[in-house]
Amino acid sequence: MALRGLCEFETGAYDDALRDLDTAVAHGAAKDPHNEQILRYHLAQLLTRAGRFQDAQTQYGFFATEASAT
């Protein structure tokens, strides 16, 4: 689901990408540290594009937390 969402993002199918990435993250795809930054970044961009600013801020908050931890 996550890989499909990323592919849809790259091809400009933003609505499909949002649906698939949102589902993938909800099912734990972002728990893998290797993929977490990639998934959250793209999901945040899609949420912003869709006008879901509070949801996007939650995803962007991950990066603020990570930056302050280092």
All heavy atoms as TSV, in Angstrom:
chain	resi	resn	atom	element	x	y	z
A	1	MET	N	N	0.835	-1.181	0.000
A	1	MET	CA	C	0.000	0.000	0.000
A	1	MET	C	C	0.888	1.255	0.000
A	1	MET	O	O	0.624	2.189	-0.736
A	1	MET	CB	C	-0.908	-0.026	1.223
A	1	MET	CG	C	-1.950	1.035	1.275
A	1	MET	SD	S	-3.341	0.877	0.160
A	1	MET	CE	C	-4.016	-0.680	0.596
A	2	ALA	N	N	1.920	1.245	0.846
A	2	ALA	CA	C	2.797	2.412	0.939
A	2	ALA	C	C	3.551	2.637	-0.368
A	2	ALA	O	O	3.633	3.768	-0.856
A	2	ALA	CB	C	3.775	2.240	2.096
A	3	LEU	N	N	4.072	1.568	-0.941
A	3	LEU	CA	C	4.816	1.695	-2.196
A	3	LEU	C	C	3.898	2.166	-3.323
A	3	LEU	O	O	4.280	3.025	-4.122
A	3	LEU	CB	C	5.472	0.362	-2.560
A	3	LEU	CG	C	6.318	0.361	-3.808
A	3	LEU	CD1	C	7.431	1.407	-3.714
A	3	LEU	CD2	C	6.926	-1.016	-4.027
A	4	ARG	N	N	2.694	1.643	-3.348
A	4	ARG	CA	C	1.752	2.080	-4.365
A	4	ARG	C	C	1.446	3.564	-4.197
A	4	ARG	O	O	1.397	4.320	-5.176
A	4	ARG	CB	C	0.467	1.253	-4.293
A	4	ARG	CG	C	-0.521	1.642	-5.387
A	4	ARG	CD	C	-1.690	0.700	-5.472
A	4	ARG	NE	N	-2.517	0.801	-4.278
A	4	ARG	CZ	C	-3.569	0.033	-4.051
A	4	ARG	NH1	N	-3.896	-0.912	-4.916
A	4	ARG	NH2	N	-4.282	0.177	-2.961
A	5	GLY	N	N	1.263	4.011	-2.955
A	5	GLY	CA	C	1.000	5.423	-2.703
A	5	GLY	C	C	2.144	6.315	-3.152
A	5	GLY	O	O	1.917	7.392	-3.721
A	6	LEU	N	N	3.362	5.876	-2.917
A	6	LEU	CA	C	4.521	6.660	-3.362
A	6	LEU	C	C	4.597	6.720	-4.883
A	6	LEU	O	O	4.929	7.760	-5.460
A	6	LEU	CB	C	5.810	6.080	-2.786
A	6	LEU	CG	C	5.979	6.235	-1.276
A	6	LEU	CD1	C	7.205	5.459	-0.801
A	6	LEU	CD2	C	6.070	7.691	-0.875
A	7	CYS	N	N	4.284	5.608	-5.533
A	7	CYS	CA	C	4.272	5.590	-7.001
A	7	CYS	C	C	3.182	6.506	-7.545
A	7	CYS	O	O	3.416	7.244	-8.515
A	7	CYS	CB	C	4.072	4.162	-7.514
A	7	CYS	SG	S	5.477	3.081	-7.221
A	8	GLU	N	N	2.011	6.473	-6.930
A	8	GLU	CA	C	0.923	7.347	-7.354
A	8	GLU	C	C	1.306	8.808	-7.166
A	8	GLU	O	O	0.989	9.661	-8.005
A	8	GLU	CB	C	-0.348	7.016	-6.571
A	8	GLU	CG	C	-0.928	5.665	-6.935
A	8	GLU	CD	C	-1.934	5.133	-5.938
A	8	GLU	OE1	O	-1.960	5.589	-4.770
A	8	GLU	OE2	O	-2.684	4.232	-6.329
A	9	PHE	N	N	2.013	9.106	-6.087
A	9	PHE	CA	C	2.485	10.473	-5.850
A	9	PHE	C	C	3.371	10.920	-7.010
A	9	PHE	O	O	3.224	12.026	-7.534
A	9	PHE	CB	C	3.254	10.542	-4.525
A	9	PHE	CG	C	3.739	11.907	-4.185
A	9	PHE	CD1	C	2.969	12.759	-3.422
A	9	PHE	CD2	C	4.987	12.351	-4.622
A	9	PHE	CE1	C	3.427	14.037	-3.093
A	9	PHE	CE2	C	5.445	13.616	-4.301
A	9	PHE	CZ	C	4.659	14.459	-3.542
A	10	GLU	N	N	4.295	10.066	-7.399
A	10	GLU	CA	C	5.239	10.410	-8.476
A	10	GLU	C	C	4.555	10.594	-9.821
A	10	GLU	O	O	5.038	11.362	-10.645
A	10	GLU	CB	C	6.325	9.339	-8.586
A	10	GLU	CG	C	7.289	9.339	-7.415
A	10	GLU	CD	C	8.037	10.657	-7.249
A	10	GLU	OE1	O	8.480	11.240	-8.263
A	10	GLU	OE2	O	8.175	11.106	-6.101
A	11	THR	N	N	3.454	9.899	-10.044
A	11	THR	CA	C	2.756	10.028	-11.325
A	11	THR	C	C	1.689	11.119	-11.316
A	11	THR	O	O	1.037	11.352	-12.325
A	11	THR	CB	C	2.100	8.691	-11.739
A	11	THR	OG1	O	1.115	8.336	-10.768
A	11	THR	CG2	C	3.135	7.593	-11.891
A	12	GLY	N	N	1.499	11.760	-10.161
A	12	GLY	CA	C	0.545	12.854	-10.080
A	12	GLY	C	C	-0.868	12.431	-9.727
A	12	GLY	O	O	-1.784	13.240	-9.788
A	13	ALA	N	N	-1.052	11.179	-9.350
A	13	ALA	CA	C	-2.372	10.702	-8.922
A	13	ALA	C	C	-2.502	10.996	-7.429
A	13	ALA	O	O	-2.484	10.103	-6.590
A	13	ALA	CB	C	-2.524	9.216	-9.219
A	14	TYR	N	N	-2.628	12.268	-7.103
A	14	TYR	CA	C	-2.520	12.710	-5.711
A	14	TYR	C	C	-3.656	12.215	-4.815
A	14	TYR	O	O	-3.418	11.885	-3.659
A	14	TYR	CB	C	-2.406	14.229	-5.648
A	14	TYR	CG	C	-1.170	14.744	-6.350
A	14	TYR	CD1	C	-1.276	15.658	-7.395
A	14	TYR	CD2	C	0.090	14.309	-5.985
A	14	TYR	CE1	C	-0.142	16.125	-8.044
A	14	TYR	CE2	C	1.228	14.762	-6.628
A	14	TYR	CZ	C	1.108	15.677	-7.658
A	14	TYR	OH	O	2.229	16.126	-8.291
A	15	ASP	N	N	-4.855	12.174	-5.318
A	15	ASP	CA	C	-5.967	11.692	-4.491
A	15	ASP	C	C	-5.779	10.217	-4.128
A	15	ASP	O	O	-5.992	9.818	-2.988
A	15	ASP	CB	C	-7.307	11.892	-5.197
A	15	ASP	CG	C	-7.675	13.363	-5.356
A	15	ASP	OD1	O	-7.181	14.184	-4.545
A	15	ASP	OD2	O	-8.439	13.679	-6.279
A	16	ASP	N	N	-5.375	9.418	-5.110
A	16	ASP	CA	C	-5.118	8.000	-4.853
A	16	ASP	C	C	-3.927	7.839	-3.912
A	16	ASP	O	O	-3.942	6.996	-3.017
A	16	ASP	CB	C	-4.850	7.254	-6.159
A	16	ASP	CG	C	-6.066	7.211	-7.067
A	16	ASP	OD1	O	-7.201	7.256	-6.546
A	16	ASP	OD2	O	-5.880	7.142	-8.297
A	17	ALA	N	N	-2.905	8.643	-4.120
A	17	ALA	CA	C	-1.723	8.571	-3.272
A	17	ALA	C	C	-2.064	8.903	-1.826
A	17	ALA	O	O	-1.602	8.224	-0.902
A	17	ALA	CB	C	-0.640	9.520	-3.786
A	18	LEU	N	N	-2.885	9.924	-1.634
A	18	LEU	CA	C	-3.291	10.303	-0.286
A	18	LEU	C	C	-4.046	9.161	0.388
A	18	LEU	O	O	-3.761	8.805	1.526
A	18	LEU	CB	C	-4.154	11.565	-0.317
A	18	LEU	CG	C	-4.747	12.013	1.017
A	18	LEU	CD1	C	-3.657	12.234	2.062
A	18	LEU	CD2	C	-5.570	13.277	0.817
A	19	ARG	N	N	-4.978	8.586	-0.319
A	19	ARG	CA	C	-5.755	7.478	0.239
A	19	ARG	C	C	-4.841	6.307	0.628
A	19	ARG	O	O	-4.925	5.778	1.728
A	19	ARG	CB	C	-6.813	7.016	-0.763
A	19	ARG	CG	C	-7.707	5.898	-0.233
A	19	ARG	CD	C	-8.563	5.254	-1.306
A	19	ARG	NE	N	-7.694	4.583	-2.279
A	19	ARG	CZ	C	-7.639	4.892	-3.571
A	19	ARG	NH1	N	-8.377	5.839	-4.075
A	19	ARG	NH2	N	-6.826	4.235	-4.377
A	20	ASP	N	N	-3.937	5.932	-0.267
A	20	ASP	CA	C	-3.093	4.773	-0.012
A	20	ASP	C	C	-2.043	5.040	1.068
A	20	ASP	O	O	-1.793	4.176	1.912
A	20	ASP	CB	C	-2.429	4.300	-1.308
A	20	ASP	CG	C	-3.435	3.656	-2.254
A	20	ASP	OD1	O	-4.491	3.207	-1.774
A	20	ASP	OD2	O	-3.156	3.604	-3.461
A	21	LEU	N	N	-1.429	6.212	1.052
A	21	LEU	CA	C	-0.435	6.513	2.085
A	21	LEU	C	C	-1.087	6.683	3.451
A	21	LEU	O	O	-0.537	6.235	4.468
A	21	LEU	CB	C	0.367	7.763	1.717
A	21	LEU	CG	C	1.378	7.572	0.601
A	21	LEU	CD1	C	2.073	8.898	0.286
A	21	LEU	CD2	C	2.404	6.515	0.947
A	22	ASP	N	N	-2.241	7.311	3.481
A	22	ASP	CA	C	-2.967	7.469	4.741
A	22	ASP	C	C	-3.310	6.096	5.325
A	22	ASP	O	O	-3.117	5.847	6.516
A	22	ASP	CB	C	-4.232	8.288	4.508
A	22	ASP	CG	C	-4.741	8.981	5.756
A	22	ASP	OD1	O	-3.996	9.080	6.744
A	22	ASP	OD2	O	-5.899	9.440	5.720
A	23	THR	N	N	-3.771	5.201	4.490
A	23	THR	CA	C	-4.097	3.842	4.932
A	23	THR	C	C	-2.847	3.097	5.381
A	23	THR	O	O	-2.845	2.429	6.420
A	23	THR	CB	C	-4.793	3.057	3.798
A	23	THR	OG1	O	-5.987	3.749	3.433
A	23	THR	CG2	C	-5.129	1.639	4.224
A	24	ALA	N	N	-1.779	3.206	4.615
A	24	ALA	CA	C	-0.542	2.510	4.952
A	24	ALA	C	C	0.017	2.965	6.295
A	24	ALA	O	O	0.417	2.143	7.126
A	24	ALA	CB	C	0.496	2.726	3.847
A	25	VAL	N	N	0.022	4.266	6.536
A	25	VAL	CA	C	0.527	4.790	7.808
A	25	VAL	C	C	-0.386	4.365	8.950
A	25	VAL	O	O	0.079	3.977	10.027
A	25	VAL	CB	C	0.696	6.328	7.736
A	25	VAL	CG1	C	0.967	6.907	9.104
A	25	VAL	CG2	C	1.825	6.687	6.770
A	26	ALA	N	N	-1.688	4.391	8.712
A	26	ALA	CA	C	-2.636	3.967	9.747
A	26	ALA	C	C	-2.457	2.502	10.128
A	26	ALA	O	O	-2.714	2.107	11.257
A	26	ALA	CB	C	-4.067	4.210	9.276
A	27	HIS	N	N	-1.974	1.694	9.175
A	27	HIS	CA	C	-1.758	0.273	9.432
A	27	HIS	C	C	-0.324	-0.040	9.863
A	27	HIS	O	O	0.069	-1.202	9.895
A	27	HIS	CB	C	-2.135	-0.547	8.202
A	27	HIS	CG	C	-3.617	-0.681	8.034
A	27	HIS	ND1	N	-4.334	0.150	7.194
A	27	HIS	CD2	C	-4.515	-1.507	8.617
A	27	HIS	CE1	C	-5.611	-0.184	7.260
A	27	HIS	NE2	N	-5.755	-1.171	8.124
A	28	GLY	N	N	0.458	0.979	10.156
A	28	GLY	CA	C	1.772	0.766	10.743
A	28	GLY	C	C	2.971	0.818	9.820
A	28	GLY	O	O	4.080	0.520	10.242
A	29	ALA	N	N	2.783	1.206	8.567
A	29	ALA	CA	C	3.912	1.251	7.640
A	29	ALA	C	C	4.986	2.238	8.090
A	29	ALA	O	O	6.167	2.042	7.808
A	29	ALA	CB	C	3.435	1.617	6.233
A	30	ALA	N	N	4.610	3.281	8.817
A	30	ALA	CA	C	5.583	4.284	9.261
A	30	ALA	C	C	6.312	3.855	10.527
A	30	ALA	O	O	7.154	4.588	11.021
A	30	ALA	CB	C	4.895	5.624	9.476
A	31	LYS	N	N	6.017	2.685	11.028
A	31	LYS	CA	C	6.729	2.209	12.218
A	31	LYS	C	C	8.111	1.669	11.863
A	31	LYS	O	O	8.951	1.510	12.732
A	31	LYS	CB	C	5.906	1.141	12.935
A	31	LYS	CG	C	4.673	1.716	13.594
A	31	LYS	CD	C	3.899	0.672	14.342
A	31	LYS	CE	C	2.667	1.318	14.962
A	31	LYS	NZ	N	1.817	0.327	15.625
A	32	ASP	N	N	8.335	1.392	10.600
A	32	ASP	CA	C	9.651	0.954	10.135
A	32	ASP	C	C	10.539	2.189	10.014
A	32	ASP	O	O	10.273	3.062	9.189
A	32	ASP	CB	C	9.519	0.262	8.784
A	32	ASP	CG	C	10.839	-0.182	8.200
A	32	ASP	OD1	O	11.902	0.068	8.823
A	32	ASP	OD2	O	10.827	-0.775	7.112
A	33	PRO	N	N	11.570	2.293	10.842
A	33	PRO	CA	C	12.398	3.516	10.837
A	33	PRO	C	C	12.996	3.850	9.468
A	33	PRO	O	O	13.202	5.013	9.149
A	33	PRO	CB	C	13.504	3.210	11.844
A	33	PRO	CG	C	13.010	2.078	12.656
A	33	PRO	CD	C	12.022	1.327	11.810
A	34	HIS	N	N	13.235	2.839	8.671
A	34	HIS	CA	C	13.823	3.064	7.352
A	34	HIS	C	C	12.862	3.817	6.431
A	34	HIS	O	O	13.285	4.605	5.588
A	34	HIS	CB	C	14.204	1.714	6.728
A	34	HIS	CG	C	14.822	1.831	5.376
A	34	HIS	ND1	N	16.050	2.400	5.167
A	34	HIS	CD2	C	14.377	1.454	4.156
A	34	HIS	CE1	C	16.337	2.374	3.878
A	34	HIS	NE2	N	15.336	1.804	3.242
A	35	ASN	N	N	11.575	3.601	6.593
A	35	ASN	CA	C	10.576	4.204	5.711
A	35	ASN	C	C	9.836	5.389	6.321
A	35	ASN	O	O	9.152	6.121	5.609
A	35	ASN	CB	C	9.530	3.151	5.327
A	35	ASN	CG	C	10.136	2.000	4.576
A	35	ASN	OD1	O	11.073	2.165	3.820
A	35	ASN	ND2	N	9.597	0.817	4.790
A	36	GLU	N	N	9.960	5.576	7.614
A	36	GLU	CA	C	9.127	6.549	8.317
A	36	GLU	C	C	9.236	7.963	7.757
A	36	GLU	O	O	8.226	8.618	7.490
A	36	GLU	CB	C	9.452	6.547	9.806
A	36	GLU	CG	C	8.519	7.412	10.608
A	36	GLU	CD	C	8.694	7.231	12.103
A	36	GLU	OE1	O	9.776	6.805	12.545
A	36	GLU	OE2	O	7.742	7.530	12.830
A	37	GLN	N	N	10.443	8.452	7.562
A	37	GLN	CA	C	10.606	9.823	7.070
A	37	GLN	C	C	10.008	9.991	5.681
A	37	GLN	O	O	9.337	10.984	5.402
A	37	GLN	CB	C	12.068	10.220	7.052
A	37	GLN	CG	C	12.654	10.422	8.417
A	37	GLN	CD	C	14.090	10.900	8.356
A	37	GLN	OE1	O	14.738	10.838	7.314
A	37	GLN	NE2	N	14.589	11.378	9.475
A	38	ILE	N	N	10.244	9.027	4.821
A	38	ILE	CA	C	9.741	9.111	3.447
A	38	ILE	C	C	8.223	9.146	3.429
A	38	ILE	O	O	7.616	9.992	2.769
A	38	ILE	CB	C	10.254	7.920	2.620
A	38	ILE	CG1	C	11.769	7.988	2.487
A	38	ILE	CG2	C	9.590	7.864	1.240
A	38	ILE	CD1	C	12.407	6.709	2.012
A	39	LEU	N	N	7.614	8.235	4.164
A	39	LEU	CA	C	6.154	8.153	4.170
A	39	LEU	C	C	5.519	9.381	4.789
A	39	LEU	O	O	4.558	9.949	4.258
A	39	LEU	CB	C	5.696	6.892	4.894
A	39	LEU	CG	C	6.086	5.575	4.227
A	39	LEU	CD1	C	5.669	4.404	5.090
A	39	LEU	CD2	C	5.505	5.479	2.836
A	40	ARG	N	N	6.043	9.806	5.937
A	40	ARG	CA	C	5.450	10.968	6.618
A	40	ARG	C	C	5.611	12.248	5.798
A	40	ARG	O	O	4.713	13.082	5.748
A	40	ARG	CB	C	6.044	11.134	8.005
A	40	ARG	CG	C	5.600	10.051	8.963
A	40	ARG	CD	C	5.993	10.370	10.392
A	40	ARG	NE	N	5.667	9.289	11.281
A	40	ARG	CZ	C	4.443	9.053	11.766
A	40	ARG	NH1	N	3.442	9.828	11.425
A	40	ARG	NH2	N	4.234	8.049	12.585
A	41	TYR	N	N	6.743	12.412	5.145
A	41	TYR	CA	C	6.975	13.606	4.326
A	41	TYR	C	C	5.977	13.673	3.168
A	41	TYR	O	O	5.327	14.703	2.950
A	41	TYR	CB	C	8.406	13.609	3.792
A	41	TYR	CG	C	8.688	14.751	2.867
A	41	TYR	CD1	C	8.856	16.037	3.360
A	41	TYR	CD2	C	8.774	14.550	1.494
A	41	TYR	CE1	C	9.103	17.101	2.505
A	41	TYR	CE2	C	9.025	15.605	0.634
A	41	TYR	CZ	C	9.194	16.874	1.144
A	41	TYR	OH	O	9.432	17.918	0.291
A	42	HIS	N	N	5.836	12.590	2.440
A	42	HIS	CA	C	4.924	12.582	1.304
A	42	HIS	C	C	3.472	12.699	1.760
A	42	HIS	O	O	2.681	13.400	1.132
A	42	HIS	CB	C	5.137	11.329	0.455
A	42	HIS	CG	C	6.370	11.391	-0.365
A	42	HIS	ND1	N	7.601	11.046	0.132
A	42	HIS	CD2	C	6.569	11.793	-1.645
A	42	HIS	CE1	C	8.509	11.227	-0.812
A	42	HIS	NE2	N	7.905	11.684	-1.903
A	43	LEU	N	N	3.136	12.027	2.843
A	43	LEU	CA	C	1.782	12.121	3.365
A	43	LEU	C	C	1.475	13.558	3.794
A	43	LEU	O	O	0.398	14.088	3.504
A	43	LEU	CB	C	1.578	11.158	4.529
A	43	LEU	CG	C	0.192	11.155	5.170
A	43	LEU	CD1	C	-0.897	10.884	4.141
A	43	LEU	CD2	C	0.144	10.131	6.301
A	44	ALA	N	N	2.420	14.206	4.451
A	44	ALA	CA	C	2.213	15.595	4.879
A	44	ALA	C	C	2.001	16.510	3.677
A	44	ALA	O	O	1.136	17.394	3.706
A	44	ALA	CB	C	3.398	16.074	5.711
A	45	GLN	N	N	2.763	16.310	2.622
A	45	GLN	CA	C	2.578	17.127	1.417
A	45	GLN	C	C	1.186	16.924	0.818
A	45	GLN	O	O	0.530	17.884	0.409
A	45	GLN	CB	C	3.639	16.781	0.373
A	45	GLN	CG	C	4.999	17.315	0.713
A	45	GLN	CD	C	5.962	17.088	-0.434
A	45	GLN	OE1	O	5.948	16.041	-1.074
A	45	GLN	NE2	N	6.789	18.076	-0.692
A	46	LEU	N	N	0.748	15.678	0.774
A	46	LEU	CA	C	-0.568	15.382	0.212
A	46	LEU	C	C	-1.694	15.936	1.078
A	46	LEU	O	O	-2.691	16.446	0.561
A	46	LEU	CB	C	-0.732	13.874	0.030
A	46	LEU	CG	C	0.145	13.267	-1.068
A	46	LEU	CD1	C	0.196	11.749	-0.929
A	46	LEU	CD2	C	-0.351	13.672	-2.442
A	47	LEU	N	N	-1.530	15.838	2.379
A	47	LEU	CA	C	-2.535	16.380	3.287
A	47	LEU	C	C	-2.632	17.893	3.151
A	47	LEU	O	O	-3.733	18.464	3.151
A	47	LEU	CB	C	-2.220	15.986	4.733
A	47	LEU	CG	C	-2.413	14.512	5.068
A	47	LEU	CD1	C	-1.746	14.175	6.399
A	47	LEU	CD2	C	-3.888	14.152	5.094
A	48	THR	N	N	-1.503	18.547	3.010
A	48	THR	CA	C	-1.480	20.000	2.806
A	48	THR	C	C	-2.189	20.354	1.505
A	48	THR	O	O	-3.012	21.270	1.459
A	48	THR	CB	C	-0.036	20.520	2.800
A	48	THR	OG1	O	0.577	20.203	4.045
A	48	THR	CG2	C	0.004	22.021	2.571
A	49	ARG	N	N	-1.872	19.621	0.463
A	49	ARG	CA	C	-2.494	19.855	-0.841
A	49	ARG	C	C	-4.004	19.685	-0.773
A	49	ARG	O	O	-4.753	20.406	-1.437
A	49	ARG	CB	C	-1.903	18.877	-1.859
A	49	ARG	CG	C	-2.362	19.096	-3.266
A	49	ARG	CD	C	-1.695	18.089	-4.207
A	49	ARG	NE	N	-2.094	18.312	-5.570
A	49	ARG	CZ	C	-3.267	17.933	-6.076
A	49	ARG	NH1	N	-4.140	17.312	-5.334
A	49	ARG	NH2	N	-3.546	18.174	-7.330
A	50	ALA	N	N	-4.482	18.757	0.062
A	50	ALA	CA	C	-5.911	18.494	0.205
A	50	ALA	C	C	-6.592	19.456	1.177
A	50	ALA	O	O	-7.800	19.374	1.381
A	50	ALA	CB	C	-6.128	17.054	0.667
A	51	GLY	N	N	-5.821	20.355	1.782
A	51	GLY	CA	C	-6.393	21.313	2.718
A	51	GLY	C	C	-6.629	20.756	4.109
A	51	GLY	O	O	-7.306	21.376	4.920
A	52	ARG	N	N	-6.056	19.606	4.393
A	52	ARG	CA	C	-6.186	18.986	5.720
A	52	ARG	C	C	-4.982	19.413	6.569
A	52	ARG	O	O	-4.092	18.632	6.865
A	52	ARG	CB	C	-6.267	17.472	5.575
A	52	ARG	CG	C	-7.543	17.016	4.906
A	52	ARG	CD	C	-7.600	15.539	4.619
A	52	ARG	NE	N	-7.264	14.699	5.759
A	52	ARG	CZ	C	-7.059	13.378	5.661
A	52	ARG	NH1	N	-7.194	12.762	4.502
A	52	ARG	NH2	N	-6.745	12.687	6.739
A	53	PHE	N	N	-4.973	20.675	6.939
A	53	PHE	CA	C	-3.795	21.288	7.543
A	53	PHE	C	C	-3.464	20.737	8.926
A	53	PHE	O	O	-2.296	20.580	9.264
A	53	PHE	CB	C	-3.954	22.805	7.580
A	53	PHE	CG	C	-4.181	23.382	6.212
A	53	PHE	CD1	C	-5.370	24.022	5.902
A	53	PHE	CD2	C	-3.217	23.265	5.222
A	53	PHE	CE1	C	-5.586	24.544	4.633
A	53	PHE	CE2	C	-3.419	23.777	3.952
A	53	PHE	CZ	C	-4.612	24.425	3.661
A	54	GLN	N	N	-4.463	20.443	9.732
A	54	GLN	CA	C	-4.191	19.886	11.065
A	54	GLN	C	C	-3.545	18.512	10.947
A	54	GLN	O	O	-2.604	18.197	11.674
A	54	GLN	CB	C	-5.487	19.801	11.889
A	54	GLN	CG	C	-6.023	21.129	12.324
A	54	GLN	CD	C	-5.121	21.788	13.373
A	54	GLN	OE1	O	-4.253	21.171	13.968
A	54	GLN	NE2	N	-5.337	23.059	13.593
A	55	ASP	N	N	-4.055	17.689	10.034
A	55	ASP	CA	C	-3.477	16.363	9.823
A	55	ASP	C	C	-2.055	16.478	9.283
A	55	ASP	O	O	-1.160	15.725	9.682
A	55	ASP	CB	C	-4.340	15.543	8.864
A	55	ASP	CG	C	-5.707	15.219	9.437
A	55	ASP	OD1	O	-5.838	15.118	10.674
A	55	ASP	OD2	O	-6.653	15.069	8.641
A	56	ALA	N	N	-1.837	17.421	8.394
A	56	ALA	CA	C	-0.496	17.632	7.845
A	56	ALA	C	C	0.464	18.083	8.939
A	56	ALA	O	O	1.611	17.622	9.009
A	56	ALA	CB	C	-0.537	18.670	6.728
A	57	GLN	N	N	-0.013	18.961	9.811
A	57	GLN	CA	C	0.835	19.446	10.899
A	57	GLN	C	C	1.268	18.295	11.806
A	57	GLN	O	O	2.405	18.276	12.283
A	57	GLN	CB	C	0.102	20.508	11.705
A	57	GLN	CG	C	0.959	21.146	12.763
A	57	GLN	CD	C	0.231	22.270	13.483
A	57	GLN	OE1	O	-0.957	22.518	13.250
A	57	GLN	NE2	N	0.930	22.955	14.350
A	58	THR	N	N	0.389	17.343	12.025
A	58	THR	CA	C	0.748	16.170	12.826
A	58	THR	C	C	1.894	15.409	12.177
A	58	THR	O	O	2.847	14.996	12.855
A	58	THR	CB	C	-0.476	15.235	12.986
A	58	THR	OG1	O	-1.505	15.959	13.644
A	58	THR	CG2	C	-0.121	13.997	13.779
A	59	GLN	N	N	1.835	15.243	10.855
A	59	GLN	CA	C	2.902	14.525	10.148
A	59	GLN	C	C	4.197	15.341	10.153
A	59	GLN	O	O	5.272	14.798	10.383
A	59	GLN	CB	C	2.476	14.218	8.709
A	59	GLN	CG	C	1.279	13.300	8.604
A	59	GLN	CD	C	1.479	11.976	9.311
A	59	GLN	OE1	O	2.535	11.353	9.247
A	59	GLN	NE2	N	0.450	11.540	10.009
A	60	TYR	N	N	4.096	16.642	9.931
A	60	TYR	CA	C	5.285	17.493	9.970
A	60	TYR	C	C	5.873	17.567	11.382
A	60	TYR	O	O	7.077	17.750	11.546
A	60	TYR	CB	C	4.970	18.910	9.474
A	60	TYR	CG	C	4.806	19.027	7.988
A	60	TYR	CD1	C	3.673	19.616	7.443
A	60	TYR	CD2	C	5.794	18.587	7.107
A	60	TYR	CE1	C	3.521	19.753	6.073
A	60	TYR	CE2	C	5.647	18.713	5.741
A	60	TYR	CZ	C	4.511	19.295	5.226
A	60	TYR	OH	O	4.364	19.432	3.876
A	61	GLY	N	N	5.026	17.415	12.385
A	61	GLY	CA	C	5.496	17.430	13.772
A	61	GLY	C	C	6.532	16.359	14.049
A	61	GLY	O	O	7.415	16.539	14.889
A	62	PHE	N	N	6.439	15.248	13.351
A	62	PHE	CA	C	7.440	14.188	13.481
A	62	PHE	C	C	8.836	14.737	13.208
A	62	PHE	O	O	9.787	14.448	13.939
A	62	PHE	CB	C	7.130	13.046	12.512
A	62	PHE	CG	C	8.277	12.118	12.281
A	62	PHE	CD1	C	8.583	11.138	13.195
A	62	PHE	CD2	C	9.074	12.255	11.150
A	62	PHE	CE1	C	9.667	10.290	12.994
A	62	PHE	CE2	C	10.150	11.417	10.941
A	62	PHE	CZ	C	10.447	10.425	11.866
A	63	PHE	N	N	8.978	15.567	12.202
A	63	PHE	CA	C	10.289	16.103	11.829
A	63	PHE	C	C	10.794	17.111	12.858
A	63	PHE	O	O	11.985	17.166	13.137
A	63	PHE	CB	C	10.233	16.723	10.438
A	63	PHE	CG	C	9.951	15.709	9.368
A	63	PHE	CD1	C	8.679	15.564	8.855
A	63	PHE	CD2	C	10.957	14.871	8.915
A	63	PHE	CE1	C	8.409	14.609	7.891
A	63	PHE	CE2	C	10.700	13.912	7.959
A	63	PHE	CZ	C	9.424	13.778	7.447
A	64	ALA	N	N	9.889	17.875	13.428
A	64	ALA	CA	C	10.287	18.816	14.479
A	64	ALA	C	C	10.778	18.058	15.714
A	64	ALA	O	O	11.764	18.448	16.350
A	64	ALA	CB	C	9.113	19.724	14.850
A	65	THR	N	N	10.112	16.979	16.036
A	65	THR	CA	C	10.516	16.152	17.178
A	65	THR	C	C	11.864	15.504	16.918
A	65	THR	O	O	12.726	15.472	17.793
A	65	THR	CB	C	9.453	15.058	17.454
A	65	THR	OG1	O	8.207	15.697	17.669
A	65	THR	CG2	C	9.806	14.235	18.652
A	66	GLU	N	N	12.063	14.989	15.716
A	66	GLU	CA	C	13.331	14.346	15.352
A	66	GLU	C	C	14.479	15.351	15.369
A	66	GLU	O	O	15.561	15.043	15.815
A	66	GLU	CB	C	13.235	13.699	13.958
A	66	GLU	CG	C	12.407	12.444	13.948
A	66	GLU	CD	C	13.036	11.334	14.769
A	66	GLU	OE1	O	14.203	11.014	14.564
A	66	GLU	OE2	O	12.334	10.798	15.638
A	67	ALA	N	N	14.224	16.559	14.875
A	67	ALA	CA	C	15.278	17.574	14.830
A	67	ALA	C	C	15.691	18.005	16.230
A	67	ALA	O	O	16.865	18.252	16.487
A	67	ALA	CB	C	14.815	18.774	14.018
A	68	SER	N	N	14.751	18.086	17.143
A	68	SER	CA	C	15.084	18.518	18.484
A	68	SER	C	C	15.748	17.411	19.297
A	68	SER	O	O	16.410	17.675	20.285
A	68	SER	CB	C	13.831	19.017	19.215
A	68	SER	OG	O	12.923	17.963	19.427
A	69	ALA	N	N	15.589	16.158	18.851
A	69	ALA	CA	C	16.194	15.023	19.568
A	69	ALA	C	C	17.674	14.870	19.209
A	69	ALA	O	O	18.412	14.205	19.937
A	69	ALA	CB	C	15.448	13.739	19.242
A	70	THR	N	N	18.103	15.476	18.094
A	70	THR	CA	C	19.505	15.309	17.680
A	70	THR	C	C	20.353	16.469	18.079
A	70	THR	O	O	20.017	17.465	18.516
A	70	THR	CB	C	19.616	15.136	16.157
A	70	THR	OG1	O	19.027	16.240	15.501
A	70	THR	CG2	C	18.987	13.838	15.724
